[in-house]
């Protein structure tokens, strides 16, 4: 299975410019609200028309602006799961599934029964969407999509309207349900946790532009760009001045840090994730004094807000309540391991 997308669509405030190739895995599209994530899916599905570019799915051209090809949505073999699942409210579970099987001349009932079993919907066949839980609605919507046998499944923030418990439960269910699917899957999300848990590859959009793509875990470990670090959950940033190949001044924090790797000449920011700080003694490598501003309790941990200099920016440190730090006085010094410093640039592309 393969999907190739290279498109542009012009808007008043920004230009959507997306390019990627996918081969049988789950791709996460991560970005801030209004950055073009859902519009990208709509262009692939044929709901919206790009202004320029090409979309090819398993060798079939779905869109080509130069060749003036623009296949209708029903000709594209694309399954699109909307945020609200878009079930027909006046149809039962089995009728919703049947709605995607108009292409079948025979064996329709057998296919419906197969999808009912696969998605654990036994006993719910005669229920309407309003009589289903959120998880049952999602399973029905997925059953309807997969009954159609699409070559790519696109999920548009399918967990955004759910509470925390149900969201995590359905993420696990979704991963299990899609294990046997052989096609490509694209998940649009603004949640870094969803992207990390579910997606093999990650594409990051920033104001309509593709700024980074690659292995999900590697992009969290080494985001390279300031915007990517922000979208993957890093809270602490400082402008920098490079002192030598392994020493950098964090200008906004007023401290000098040693790095594990040679500092790229175009690095103009550093980032430190809140959970990477450690208590330290003054003489330790990369140790610096802190002034605690606020201590915030969460159900399972602590957020410590501190400064490294008077009137300096607030910096976040997080640790679990199970940590020994939760039972002790807060330290006067913190440190950061050289390999945990994120060396970032504020512009350009990491492609």
N, C-alpha and C positions, 0 to 999 in steps of 0.2 A: 504494500500500500504506500502511496506517495502523494503528497500535496505540495504544490509549488505556488506561492503567492508573491506577486510583486505589483503593488497598486499605489495609485495616488488619487486622492479626492480632495477637492479644494472647498474650503469653507471661508466665511468672512473673517473669522478670528485666527484660524490656523489651517495648515495643510496636513491631512492624514497621509503619511508615507510609510508603508509597511512592506517588508520583504522578508520571507522566510521559506524554508523547505522542511518538510516533515515526512518521516518514514516509519509509520506504524507505532508511534509512542504517544504519550500524553504530553501535550504542550500547554504550559500555563502562560496566559497573557496577563501580565501584571502592570498596573499603572493607576494613577490617581483618577478620580471621577472626572469625566469630560475629556479624557485623554485619547479617545478613539477606539477603545477596546470593543464595545458592542457594535460600533459602526464597521469594524473590520469583519466581524462575524456576518453582519447583514450583507456586506459586499460579497463574501464567499457564498452565502446562501442564495444570492440573487434578489434579495429584498431591496437592496440599494445598488446603484450602478456607479462604479468608480469612473473617474474622468480619464484616467490613463492606466495602462498596465495589462497584466496577464494573470489568469488563474487557471491552473491545470491540475486535475484530479485523476490519478491513475491513468495518465496518458490522454485523457479526454479534456479538451479545451472548454472551460466553462465561460471564460471571458477573455477577450483579446481586443483592445481598443483599436489597434492598427488593422486587424483583419475584420473588424466590425462584427465580432462574435459576442453574443450575450445570451446565454441559455436561460430559459425560464426556470424559476425555482423548482417546479415539479420535474424538470429534466435533469436535475443536478445530483440526485442520490445523496443529498445532504440531510442529516438529522439535526434539528435545531431545538434545544430545550431552553425555553424562555424562563425568565426569573420566576414568573408566577405559574409555570408549567403549561399554561394555555390549554387546559382540558376543556372540552365542550361541556358546559354546565348542565345541559338538558339531555346528556347521554350517560349511560351507565359505564362502568369500567370496561365491560366487554365490548360495548358499542364504541367507546373511544378507541380501543385497540383496533376494532374492525375498520374504523375510518381511514386507517393508513394502508389497508389491504385491497384497495380497489383494483390494483394491478393483477391480483390473483383471479384466475378464471375457475380454479377448483382448489379444494383443500383449505378454504378460508377458515372454517370452523376448527379444523385441526390445528392451524397456525395460532388461532386465538387461544385455544386450550394449552398449547405449548408455552405461549408467553405468560399465561396465567400461572402455570406451574413454575416457570423459571424465575418469575419475579414475586413468587410467594403471595399471590393475590387470591388464593382459593377461599371461597366463602364471601368474597367481595364483588363477585361478577355483576350483581344486580344493583349495586350501590351507585349513587351519583357522587360527583366530586365533593359537594358540600358535606357529604356523610363520611368522608375519608379524613384520616389524619394527614399531617404534612408528609410523613414518610410514605404513606400509602399513595398519596397523590404523586409524589416523585416517582415511585415505582411504576405507577400506571403510565405516567408520561414517558418514562424510559421504555416500557414495554411497547407502547405505541410507536415510538421512534425505531426501536430495533426490529419490530415486526416488518417494517418497511425495508429492512436490510440496507441501510445507508452505507456509503463508503467512508464517510467521515461523520463523527458526532461532535456537535458544538454545544457547550454548556455555558449559558450566560448568567454568571453569578447565581447559581442554583440554590445557594445556602444563605443569601443575604438577608432574607426576611425571617429567618428562623432564630429561635432562642439558642443560647450557648449549648445546652445539653443536646437538643435535637440536631443542631448543626454538626457536632462531632460524631453523633451516632450515624447520621446520614452520610457523612463523608466516608466512614468505614464501609457502610452498605454499598455506596456507589462504587468504591474501589473493587469490592468483591463482585458486584454485578457485571462490571466491565472486564473482568479477567478473561473471559472467553471471547471477547470481541477482537477481531483481527484488524480492524481499520484504524484510522487516525482519530484521536480525540483532542479537542481544543477546549480548555477551561479558561474562561474569562473571570478574573477575580481582582479585588483590591485588597485581599487578605493574604499577607505573606505566609501565614500558617497553613492555609489551604494549599497555596502554591508549593510549599516545601513538602507537605505530607503526600500530595497526590501526583505531582508532575515530575516527569523525568527531565524535561527540558523547559527552559523559561525564556520568554521574550518580554522585554520591558519597553513600554511605550511612555514617552514623556512629551506632552503637548503634541500628540499626533505623530511623533517621530520614533522610529525604531532606534533606541540608543544602546541596547545590549541584547544578546541572546547567547544561550549556551546551556551547559549542564547546570541543573538547579542548585545542587549542593555546592558546586564550585563557585557559582555566582554569589551565594550567600557568604562563602568563605573569603572570596576576593572580588568584591563588586567593582572595583576600579574607578567607577564614576560616582560623584557625589549624589546625583539623583538616584542611582541604583541603590546605593547604601541607605538613603532615606526610605525608599520604597521597601527595602528588605528589613526595616525595623531598627536601624541604628539611630540613636538619639543624640549622640555627642559628637560635635564637629568643631574644628578650629582651623582658621587660616594658618598657613605655614611659611617658614623660611628655611630653605635647605642650607645646612651648615657644612656638611661633608657627605660622603656617600652613605653613611650609616647614622647620621645625627640630624635631627630636625627640630626646629623651634616651633612649638604650638603658640602662635602669636596671641590668640585670644585668651589662652590660659596662663601665659607667662612661664612656661616650663620647657625644658629641653629633654627630648626623648631619643633613645637609641633604638634603631630598627634592626630586624633580623636580616632583611634583604637590602640590596642597594636601592637607594631612593631614585625613582625615575625623575628625570629633569623637569617633566611637566606636572609633577605632583604639586598642587597648591592647597590641598586640604588634607587633614587626617580625620579619621573617624575611630571611635572606640565604642564598642557595644557595651551596654550598661552592665551586663553580667560578667564582663571580662576584667574588671578591677579586682585587686586583691589587697588585703591589709599588709602593711610593710613597715620596716624600720627605716629610719632616715638614710642610712648608709647603703641601702639596697639599690640595685640597678633600676632606673626609671621610677624611683620613689619621689613623691612630692607631698607637701603638707596640704591638708584640706580644712575648710571651715564649713561645718554642717549648717545648712539653712533650714532644712525640714526633713522629718522622718515620717513616711507615709506607709501605713499598714494596709496590706491586701490580704485576702483569705489565706494565701499560702506563702507569702513572702513580705519583704520590705523594700521600699524604694527610698533611697537616701539621696536627697538633693544637696549638693555642696558646691562651693566655689574654691578656686585655687588662688585667687587674689581678690583684693577688695574691689567691689563694684564689677567684678568679672562675671561672665555668663554662668548660668546655672548648669550644673553637670549632674547626670543621673547615674546612680550605682544601684544595682538590684542584686538581692540574694535571697535564698530560700529560708523559710523559718526553721527548717531542719538543720541549717548550717550552724556551726558553733558560734558564728558571729552574732546570731540572733540572741544569744544568751550572755554576750559580753558587752563591755563598753565599746563604743565606736572608736576605731583607731584614729590617731593623729595624722598618719600617713597612709596613702594608697600607692600602689604601683601597677604598672601594666607590662605584661611580658612583651618583649620586642616583636615576637611573631604574631601578636594579637593586634598590632597597630594596622589599621586600614589606610593604605596610601592611595589617595584619591585625586582625581582631577575634576574640575568644575565644569568643563565643557569638552566637546569632542565626542568621539564614539569609541566603544570598546569592541567593535565588530572585527 
